């Protein structure tokens, strides 16, 4: 697992962890444990809370299975950030991307019978922000665990 130094990431967030793995599902459990451990050590999540593990697991699984189509030559990059309001995660794959609006809602009747599509719903339900970038090959999600910092408000001028 390749690791890089902790660098500022801008936009009120600071990268606290970065890892890259081949698209091999056997490599995923170690990555998930490592990322949850970082969040726990930094007290961004409560020890034993299953939500961070589920979110990280689903995002990495989607990148390996759907993004890179389990091509072990393709990489999955996962980064954790400490943000002004909690923590965030970026997961990127080397695939072609996708349009998340075309994924059927697994709660609807056609979606209930599909084998996939629940990961996005799960991530969306546990996280406060979920965005796809770079044509869907990059996921950004953020969990608010503390109050908005005091100071300038969005849309307010000095």
C-alpha positions in Angstrom: 0.0 0.0 0.0 1.5 3.3 -1.1 1.4 6.2 1.4 2.2 9.8 0.9 2.9 12.7 3.2 0.3 14.8 4.8 -0.2 18.0 2.8 -2.7 20.8 3.0 -5.6 20.3 0.7 -7.2 23.7 0.7 -10.9 24.6 1.1 -10.7 24.3 4.9 -9.5 20.7 4.8 -6.2 19.0 5.5 -5.3 15.6 4.2 -4.5 13.2 7.1 -4.1 9.9 5.2 -3.5 8.7 1.6 -3.3 5.2 0.3 -3.3 3.5 -3.1 -4.1 -0.1 -3.8 -4.5 -2.3 -6.9 -8.1 -3.1 -7.7 -8.1 -6.4 -5.8 -10.9 -7.0 -3.3 -8.5 -9.0 -1.2 -6.6 -5.8 -0.5 -9.7 -3.9 0.6 -10.1 -5.1 4.3 -6.6 -3.9 5.3 -7.2 -0.5 3.7 -10.6 -0.1 5.4 -9.1 -1.1 8.8 -6.3 1.4 8.3 -8.6 4.2 7.4 -11.0 3.6 10.3 -8.0 3.4 12.6 -6.7 6.9 11.4 -10.2 8.4 12.0 -10.4 6.8 15.4 -6.9 7.9 16.5 -7.7 11.5 15.5 -11.0 11.3 17.4 -13.0 12.1 14.3 -15.1 9.0 14.8 -16.1 7.0 17.9 -14.4 3.7 18.4 -16.8 0.9 17.5 -19.1 3.1 15.3 -19.9 0.9 12.3 -20.8 3.8 10.0 -17.3 4.9 8.9 -16.3 1.3 8.2 -19.5 0.7 6.1 -19.0 4.0 4.1 -15.3 3.3 3.4 -16.0 -0.3 2.5 -18.8 0.6 0.1 -16.9 3.4 -1.6 -13.7 1.3 -2.1 -15.8 -1.7 -3.3 -17.6 0.4 -5.8 -14.3 1.8 -7.1 -12.8 -1.7 -7.5 -15.9 -3.5 -8.9 -17.6 -0.9 -11.0 -14.9 1.7 -11.6 -11.9 -0.4 -12.4 -13.9 -3.6 -13.2 -11.6 -5.5 -10.8 -8.6 -4.9 -13.2 -5.7 -5.5 -10.8 -3.5 -3.2 -13.0 -5.7 -0.3 -12.2 -5.4 1.6 -8.9 -7.8 2.9 -6.3 -6.7 5.9 -4.4 -8.3 6.7 -1.0 -7.7 9.8 1.0 -9.0 11.1 4.3 -9.3 14.7 5.3 -9.9 16.6 8.5 -12.4 19.3 7.6 -13.6 22.4 9.4 -16.8 20.5 10.3 -15.6 16.9 10.7 -14.0 14.5 8.2 -14.1 13.8 4.5 -13.0 11.1 2.2 -12.0 11.0 -1.5 -12.0 7.7 -3.4 -10.8 7.7 -7.0 -10.6 5.0 -9.6 -9.1 4.8 -13.1 -12.3 3.8 -14.7 -14.5 5.6 -17.2 -16.8 7.0 -14.6 -20.6 6.9 -14.5 -23.6 9.1 -14.1 -25.0 8.6 -10.6 -28.4 9.9 -11.6 -28.8 6.8 -13.9 -28.4 4.3 -11.0 -31.9 3.1 -10.1 -33.0 3.8 -6.5 -32.8 0.5 -4.7 -36.0 1.3 -2.8 -38.0 1.5 -6.1 -39.6 -1.6 -7.5 -37.1 -2.0 -10.5 -34.2 -1.2 -8.1 -35.2 -3.7 -5.5 -34.3 -6.7 -7.7 -30.9 -5.4 -8.8 -27.8 -6.9 -7.2 -26.1 -3.5 -7.0 -26.9 0.1 -6.3 -27.3 0.0 -2.5 -23.8 1.3 -1.8 -24.6 4.8 -3.1 -27.7 4.8 -1.0 -25.8 3.6 2.1 -23.1 6.3 1.6 -25.7 9.0 1.0 -27.6 8.0 4.2 -24.6 8.0 6.5 -22.7 11.0 5.1 -23.8 14.7 5.0 -22.2 15.5 1.7 -21.8 13.1 -1.3 -20.5 14.4 -4.7 -19.1 12.7 -7.7 -16.4 14.4 -9.8 -14.3 13.7 -12.8 -17.2 12.1 -14.7 -18.0 9.8 -11.7 -14.6 8.3 -11.3 -14.0 10.3 -8.1 -16.2 10.3 -5.0 -16.1 13.0 -2.3 -18.1 12.5 0.9 -18.0 14.4 4.1 -19.4 13.8 7.6 -20.2 16.8 9.9 -19.1 15.9 13.4 -18.8 19.4 14.9 -20.4 22.8 14.5 -19.6 25.1 11.7 -16.6 27.3 12.7 -17.4 30.9 13.6 -16.3 33.7 11.4 -17.3 34.6 7.9 -20.5 33.1 6.6 -21.1 32.0 3.1 -22.4 34.9 1.0 -21.5 37.5 3.6 -19.1 40.3 2.6 -16.8 42.2 5.0 
